């Protein structure tokens, strides 16, 4: 048999009272303000001087500090300055409302310059003081929320930077920096991503004795996602070098495989050349910048790719342009 008493609802715990530290060298002021603030629902601690206030704040920071401006010894302005200079966030961000009997502009400026968040002039209206306290507590809560979001953002950034570092290492292993030794040709390479890693990738492969494939591609985007594309593209060009022997055939094969994986959800531009030891070069491109050829006499030729970007459809039939490079001519891909 069940005990119905065990099914009684559990009352929620009462919200903790907001803790206010009152610092005033006049005992009647501490007594009257203390009674008013306790009646308004605050947990109040009161001390008589700045040194005692600093000791309390160091050991158990309150939610808000009510600080008399004029006190013997360490006055309110000096207490506020020391708090703002503290390395502890609980102290340098502690809301401070200065209490002052002066109504002149100089005193107001002195309060704010010392680091006070607000000030209230004596004689103090309880309604005004409570409203100022509530406002500063709300602002403090918003500030703490923002700091927490900044901490989370810093942690997220650290994770992302670690991922980028790994992706960069992986991409550098894919994008080789030491060019191959090709009979009859001098080969140079340069690679500089926009950020740590990018969507640009290039490579080469020997197709047959005396025949080499060189290719370059630019996948959409930057960052880790683009780096993953470069890994895929490098793999596809490596496979295409075994499946086709011409520049246009290699591009068509890479496009078919690229489309079968991504189904039109991503695109890339690409271009490739096939060269041989006799100086013959065949070029094919898919939406990529043109091949530039500078002849040894200084004239410049542009060979524009006529094919569309890769990934638009499963079938692509890129045009192929054949050239012959004499000694001293330069081709830029």
C-alpha positions in Angstrom: 0.0 0.0 0.0 1.4 3.4 -1.0 1.8 6.2 1.5 -0.1 9.2 0.1 2.0 11.5 2.3 5.0 10.7 0.1 3.2 12.3 -2.9 3.1 15.8 -1.4 4.7 18.3 -3.7 8.1 19.7 -2.9 8.1 23.4 -2.5 10.7 25.2 -4.6 13.7 26.6 -2.6 13.4 30.3 -1.9 15.6 32.6 -4.0 18.6 33.8 -2.1 18.5 37.4 -0.9 20.7 39.9 -2.7 23.6 40.8 -0.5 24.3 44.5 0.0 27.3 45.9 2.0 26.7 49.4 3.4 29.7 51.5 4.4 29.0 54.7 6.3 30.8 56.2 9.3 27.6 57.5 10.9 25.8 55.0 13.0 22.3 56.5 12.6 22.7 56.4 8.8 23.7 52.7 9.0 20.8 51.9 11.2 18.1 53.7 9.2 19.4 52.6 5.8 19.8 49.1 7.0 16.2 48.9 8.2 14.9 50.3 4.9 16.9 47.9 2.8 16.1 44.9 4.8 12.4 45.8 4.5 12.9 46.0 0.8 14.2 42.4 0.7 17.9 42.7 0.8 20.4 40.9 3.0 22.4 43.8 4.6 25.8 44.0 6.2 27.0 47.3 7.5 30.5 48.5 8.4 31.8 51.9 9.6 34.9 52.6 7.5 36.7 51.9 4.3 39.3 49.5 5.8 36.5 47.3 7.2 34.7 47.5 3.9 37.8 46.3 2.0 38.3 43.4 4.4 34.6 42.2 4.0 34.7 42.5 0.2 38.0 40.6 0.0 36.6 37.7 2.1 33.0 37.6 0.8 32.2 39.9 -2.1 28.6 41.2 -1.8 26.3 41.7 -4.8 26.4 45.4 -4.4 28.3 48.0 -2.4 26.7 51.2 -0.9 29.6 53.4 -0.2 29.7 56.7 1.7 31.8 59.2 -0.2 33.2 61.2 2.7 34.7 59.1 5.5 37.8 59.5 7.8 40.8 57.3 6.8 40.1 55.5 3.6 37.3 57.4 2.0 34.8 56.1 -0.5 36.7 57.2 -3.6 39.8 55.4 -2.5 37.9 52.2 -1.7 36.3 52.3 -5.1 39.7 52.9 -6.8 41.2 49.9 -5.0 38.4 47.7 -6.0 38.6 48.7 -9.7 42.4 48.0 -9.6 41.9 44.4 -8.3 42.7 41.5 -10.6 39.6 39.6 -9.3 36.5 40.0 -11.4 34.3 39.8 -8.4 35.9 42.9 -7.1 36.7 45.0 -10.2 33.2 44.4 -11.6 31.4 44.9 -8.2 28.5 47.4 -8.6 29.2 50.4 -6.5 26.7 53.2 -5.6 28.3 56.2 -3.9 26.3 58.0 -1.2 27.2 61.7 -0.9 25.8 64.7 0.8 27.3 67.0 -1.8 25.2 68.1 -4.8 27.9 69.9 -6.8 29.2 68.8 -10.2 32.7 68.3 -8.9 31.6 65.7 -6.4 29.6 63.8 -9.0 32.6 63.8 -11.3 34.8 62.6 -8.4 32.4 59.7 -7.7 32.3 58.5 -11.3 36.0 59.0 -11.9 36.8 56.8 -8.9 34.8 54.0 -10.6 31.4 54.2 -9.0 28.5 52.9 -11.2 26.1 55.5 -9.8 25.6 57.9 -6.9 22.7 59.0 -4.7 22.7 62.3 -2.8 21.6 62.7 0.8 19.0 62.9 2.3 18.3 59.6 0.6 14.9 58.6 -0.7 14.3 54.9 -0.1 12.3 54.5 -3.3 15.1 56.1 -5.3 17.8 54.1 -3.6 16.0 50.8 -4.1 15.4 51.6 -7.8 19.1 52.4 -8.3 20.2 49.2 -6.6 17.8 47.1 -8.7 19.1 48.8 -11.8 22.7 48.1 -11.0 22.0 44.5 -10.0 20.3 43.9 -13.4 23.2 45.5 -15.2 25.7 43.4 -13.2 23.7 40.2 -14.1 23.8 41.2 -17.8 27.5 41.9 -17.5 28.2 38.5 -15.9 26.1 36.8 -18.6 28.2 38.6 -21.3 31.4 37.5 -19.6 30.2 33.9 -19.4 29.4 34.1 -23.1 32.8 35.5 -23.8 34.4 32.6 -21.9 32.4 30.1 -23.8 33.4 31.9 -27.1 37.0 31.7 -26.0 36.7 28.0 -25.4 35.0 27.5 -28.7 37.7 29.5 -30.5 40.4 27.4 -28.8 38.7 24.2 -30.1 38.3 25.7 -33.6 41.9 26.8 -33.7 43.1 23.3 -32.6 40.9 21.8 -35.4 42.4 24.3 -37.9 45.9 23.4 -36.9 45.2 19.7 -37.5 43.5 20.5 -40.8 46.4 22.7 -41.8 48.9 19.9 -41.1 46.7 17.5 -43.1 46.4 19.9 -46.0 50.1 20.7 -46.1 50.6 16.9 -46.4 48.3 16.9 -49.4 49.5 20.0 -51.1 53.1 19.2 -51.8 55.6 22.0 -51.9 58.6 20.2 -53.5 57.9 20.0 -57.3 58.8 16.9 -59.3 61.8 16.5 -61.6 60.3 16.4 -65.1 62.5 15.8 -68.1 62.7 19.0 -70.3 60.8 21.1 -67.9 61.5 23.4 -64.9 58.6 23.2 -62.4 57.9 25.8 -59.6 55.0 25.8 -57.1 53.6 28.4 -54.7 50.7 28.0 -52.2 49.4 30.6 -49.7 45.9 30.1 -48.3 43.7 33.1 -47.3 43.5 31.8 -43.7 45.1 28.8 -42.0 43.6 26.5 -44.6 41.7 27.0 -47.7 39.8 25.4 -50.5 42.6 25.6 -53.1 44.6 22.6 -53.9 47.0 21.4 -56.7 49.0 18.3 -57.5 50.7 16.2 -60.1 51.1 12.7 -61.2 53.2 10.8 -63.8 50.9 9.3 -66.4 53.5 7.4 -68.4 57.3 7.8 -69.1 57.8 11.4 -70.2 54.1 12.3 -69.6 52.9 14.2 -66.6 49.6 15.5 -65.3 49.5 18.9 -63.4 46.2 20.1 -62.0 44.7 22.8 -59.8 41.3 23.2 -58.2 39.4 25.7 -56.0 36.5 24.3 -53.9 33.9 26.6 -52.5 34.5 28.1 -49.1 37.3 28.3 -46.6 38.2 26.6 -43.3 37.9 23.0 -42.3 35.0 22.2 -44.7 37.0 23.5 -47.6 40.1 21.5 -46.4 37.9 18.4 -46.5 37.0 19.2 -50.1 40.7 19.5 -51.0 41.3 16.0 -49.7 38.4 14.7 -51.8 39.6 16.5 -54.9 43.2 15.3 -54.5 41.9 11.8 -54.3 39.7 12.2 -57.3 42.5 13.6 -59.5 44.8 10.7 -58.4 42.2 8.2 -59.5 41.4 10.1 -62.7 45.1 9.8 -63.7 44.6 6.1 -63.9 41.3 6.2 -65.7 42.1 8.8 -68.5 45.1 10.0 -70.4 44.0 13.4 -71.7 43.4 16.7 -69.9 39.8 16.8 -70.9 39.2 13.2 -70.1 40.7 13.6 -66.7 38.5 16.6 -65.9 35.4 14.7 -67.1 36.2 11.8 -64.9 36.9 14.0 -61.8 33.6 15.8 -62.4 31.6 12.6 -62.6 33.0 11.3 -59.3 32.6 14.7 -57.6 29.0 15.0 -58.7 28.3 11.4 -57.5 29.5 12.3 -54.0 28.0 15.8 -53.6 25.0 15.6 -55.9 25.1 19.3 -56.9 25.4 20.6 -53.3 28.9 22.0 -53.9 31.0 23.2 -56.8 34.6 23.8 -57.7 36.7 25.2 -60.5 39.5 23.2 -61.9 42.1 23.1 -64.6 44.8 20.6 -65.7 47.6 20.2 -68.2 49.3 17.2 -69.6 52.8 17.7 -70.8 55.5 15.6 -72.4 59.3 15.8 -72.7 59.0 17.3 -76.3 57.3 20.4 -75.0 53.7 19.5 -76.0 51.0 20.8 -73.6 47.3 20.0 -73.6 45.0 22.2 -71.4 41.5 21.8 -70.2 39.6 23.9 -67.6 36.3 24.0 -65.8 35.3 27.5 -64.9 38.9 28.2 -63.8 41.0 31.3 -64.7 42.8 30.9 -68.0 46.2 29.3 -68.6 48.8 32.0 -69.2 51.7 31.4 -71.5 54.6 33.8 -71.8 56.7 33.2 -74.9 60.4 33.7 -74.8 60.0 36.8 -76.9 57.8 38.4 -74.2 54.4 37.9 -75.8 51.6 36.7 -73.6 48.9 34.2 -74.6 45.7 33.4 -72.6 44.0 30.1 -73.1 40.6 30.4 -71.5 38.7 27.3 -70.3 35.4 26.9 -72.0 33.9 24.3 -69.6 31.5 25.1 -66.7 32.4 24.5 -63.1 32.5 21.0 -61.8 29.6 19.7 -59.8 26.8 21.2 -61.8 25.9 17.9 -63.5 27.2 14.4 -63.8 28.3 14.8 -67.4 30.8 17.4 -68.5 32.7 17.5 -71.8 35.4 20.1 -71.5 37.3 21.4 -74.5 41.0 20.7 -74.8 43.6 23.1 -76.2 47.0 21.8 -77.5 50.1 24.0 -77.4 53.8 23.6 -77.9 56.2 25.4 -75.6 59.7 26.1 -76.9 62.7 26.5 -74.6 62.3 29.7 -72.5 58.5 29.7 -72.7 56.6 29.8 -69.4 53.1 28.4 -68.6 51.3 29.6 -65.5 48.4 27.5 -64.1 
